[in-house]
Amino acid sequence: MIVIGSDHGAFELKSVLVEHLKAKGKEVTDCGVFDATSVDYPDIAKEVCEKVKSGDYEFGILLCGTGIGISIAANKIDGIRCALVCNEYMAEKTKQHNNANVIAMGGRVIGPDLAKNILDAYMNAEFEGGRHQNRIDKIHALEK
C-alpha cells in the first residue's frame, strides 16, 4: 500500500498520481485534500508520515505547490527520509542511495506526465545498501 497527501496547491496532481498508481494495481490511501480550499501543508505531512512510520505502507507521497514546504515539514518527523524530487534521476537515486521512505513533488512546477515518470523511476529502483546504509544510520543518529 502507498499513502499520498497534498495541500491545495497540488490536489489536481495528486488525483493524477492516485489514478496512475491504481492503474498499476497499487492500493492507495489518499489523505486528501480534494479541492482548492486552503490547508496547512505541515498537517498533511504529519498525517502521511505517521502512516509511513506505522509500517503498513511501502512509502508515502507528499505534494504541495513547490514540494519544498511539505518536504521540510516531513523531514522534521523522526524516521522519515523525504526527498524532494524533480526528475527521474533524482527519484531513482533517492531510492538507491537514501532509501527515502517519502517522496515530495510540486504540483505547480511538475506536469502530470513528468510526475508519473518520476514516480515510476522511484518505484522501479531498489536500495543498494552497503555504504549507503551507513550514511542512513548517521542521518538517523542526527535525530537523537
DACOR-V729206 format. One record per residue. RES is the residue in one letter. SS is DSSP state (A for helix, B for strand, O for the rest). PSI is psi in whole degrees, -180 to 180 (none if undefined). OMEGA is omega in degrees with one decimal (999 if undefined). Layout:
res=RES ss=SS psi=PSI omega=OMEGA
res=RES ss=SS psi=PSI omega=OMEGA
This chain:
res=M ss=O psi=149 omega=179.7
res=I ss=B psi=141 omega=178.5
res=V ss=B psi=140 omega=-176.6
res=I ss=B psi=148 omega=175.8
res=G ss=B psi=154 omega=179.8
res=S ss=B psi=163 omega=167.3
res=D ss=O psi=-172 omega=-176.3
res=H ss=O psi=-21 omega=-178.0
res=G ss=O psi=-5 omega=-175.5
res=A ss=O psi=17 omega=-177.1
res=F ss=A psi=-29 omega=178.6
res=E ss=A psi=-43 omega=177.4
res=L ss=A psi=-37 omega=178.2
res=K ss=A psi=-44 omega=179.7
res=S ss=A psi=-41 omega=178.0
res=V ss=A psi=-45 omega=-177.4
res=L ss=A psi=-36 omega=176.6
res=V ss=A psi=-46 omega=179.3
res=E ss=A psi=-39 omega=178.2
res=H ss=A psi=-46 omega=179.8
res=L ss=A psi=-43 omega=179.9
res=K ss=A psi=-37 omega=177.9
res=A ss=A psi=-24 omega=176.8
res=K ss=O psi=6 omega=177.8
res=G ss=O psi=15 omega=-179.3
res=K ss=O psi=142 omega=170.7
res=E ss=O psi=135 omega=-175.6
res=V ss=B psi=131 omega=169.4
res=T ss=B psi=119 omega=-177.4
res=D ss=B psi=111 omega=-178.8
res=C ss=O psi=10 omega=178.8
res=G ss=O psi=-179 omega=2.4
res=V ss=O psi=171 omega=-173.0
res=F ss=O psi=8 omega=176.2
res=D ss=O psi=-175 omega=-173.5
res=A ss=O psi=12 omega=176.7
res=T ss=O psi=129 omega=-174.9
res=S ss=O psi=133 omega=174.8
res=V ss=O psi=168 omega=178.6
res=D ss=O psi=119 omega=-174.9
res=Y ss=A psi=-28 omega=177.1
res=P ss=A psi=-31 omega=178.3
res=D ss=A psi=-40 omega=178.4
res=I ss=A psi=-43 omega=179.1
res=A ss=A psi=-45 omega=-179.4
res=K ss=A psi=-46 omega=-178.1
res=E ss=A psi=-48 omega=-179.2
res=V ss=A psi=-46 omega=-176.4
res=C ss=A psi=-36 omega=176.3
res=E ss=A psi=-36 omega=177.0
res=K ss=A psi=-40 omega=177.2
res=V ss=A psi=-44 omega=-178.7
res=K ss=A psi=-22 omega=179.9
res=S ss=O psi=-22 omega=-178.5
res=G ss=O psi=0 omega=-178.6
res=D ss=O psi=-4 omega=-174.7
res=Y ss=O psi=146 omega=176.8
res=E ss=O psi=-44 omega=179.5
res=F ss=B psi=173 omega=179.1
res=G ss=B psi=156 omega=175.8
res=I ss=B psi=129 omega=177.9
res=L ss=B psi=140 omega=-177.9
res=L ss=B psi=136 omega=167.8
res=C ss=B psi=-169 omega=-175.9
res=G ss=O psi=-50 omega=179.3
res=T ss=O psi=-18 omega=-173.4
res=G ss=O psi=-13 omega=-175.8
res=I ss=A psi=-57 omega=-175.4
res=G ss=A psi=-45 omega=-176.9
res=I ss=A psi=-32 omega=177.0
res=S ss=A psi=-37 omega=176.0
res=I ss=A psi=-47 omega=179.7
res=A ss=A psi=-44 omega=-178.6
res=A ss=A psi=-40 omega=-176.7
res=N ss=O psi=-3 omega=172.8
res=K ss=O psi=-9 omega=-176.4
res=I ss=O psi=122 omega=-179.9
res=D ss=O psi=135 omega=176.6
res=G ss=O psi=-5 omega=-179.7
res=I ss=O psi=133 omega=172.8
res=R ss=O psi=94 omega=-177.1
res=C ss=B psi=128 omega=179.6
res=A ss=B psi=129 omega=172.0
res=L ss=B psi=115 omega=-175.3
res=V ss=O psi=136 omega=-175.7
res=C ss=O psi=-9 omega=179.5
res=N ss=O psi=173 omega=-175.7
res=E ss=A psi=-38 omega=-179.4
res=Y ss=A psi=-46 omega=178.8
res=M ss=A psi=-40 omega=-179.5
res=A ss=A psi=-45 omega=179.2
res=E ss=A psi=-46 omega=-176.7
res=K ss=A psi=-34 omega=-179.8
res=T ss=A psi=-28 omega=174.3
res=K ss=A psi=-47 omega=-177.2
res=Q ss=A psi=-42 omega=-171.9
res=H ss=A psi=-35 omega=-175.4
res=N ss=A psi=-12 omega=-174.6
res=N ss=O psi=45 omega=-179.8
res=A ss=O psi=133 omega=179.0
res=N ss=O psi=-2 omega=174.1
res=V ss=B psi=139 omega=171.6
res=I ss=B psi=149 omega=180.0
res=A ss=B psi=146 omega=176.1
res=M ss=B psi=162 omega=179.9
res=G ss=B psi=121 omega=-178.9
res=G ss=O psi=-19 omega=179.7
res=R ss=O psi=0 omega=-177.2
res=V ss=O psi=-11 omega=-179.9
res=I ss=O psi=130 omega=177.6
res=G ss=O psi=166 omega=-175.4
res=P ss=A psi=-40 omega=-179.2
res=D ss=A psi=-44 omega=177.2
res=L ss=A psi=-42 omega=179.7
res=A ss=A psi=-41 omega=177.6
res=K ss=A psi=-41 omega=178.3
res=N ss=A psi=-40 omega=177.4
res=I ss=A psi=-47 omega=-179.8
res=L ss=A psi=-43 omega=178.4
res=D ss=A psi=-42 omega=179.6
res=A ss=A psi=-42 omega=178.0
res=Y ss=A psi=-48 omega=-176.1
res=M ss=A psi=-28 omega=-178.7
res=N ss=A psi=-13 omega=-179.4
res=A ss=O psi=158 omega=177.6
res=E ss=O psi=144 omega=177.4
res=F ss=O psi=132 omega=-176.8
res=E ss=O psi=-15 omega=179.6
res=G ss=O psi=-146 omega=177.8
res=G ss=O psi=-132 omega=-177.1
res=R ss=A psi=-26 omega=-179.4
res=H ss=A psi=-35 omega=177.5
res=Q ss=A psi=-39 omega=177.2
res=N ss=A psi=-40 omega=-179.8
res=R ss=A psi=-39 omega=176.6
res=I ss=A psi=-41 omega=177.1
res=D ss=A psi=-40 omega=178.8
res=K ss=A psi=-36 omega=176.1
res=I ss=A psi=-46 omega=-179.6
res=H ss=A psi=-30 omega=176.6
res=A ss=A psi=-30 omega=177.6
res=L ss=A psi=-23 omega=-179.3
res=E ss=O psi=-17 omega=-173.5
res=K ss=O psi=none omega=999
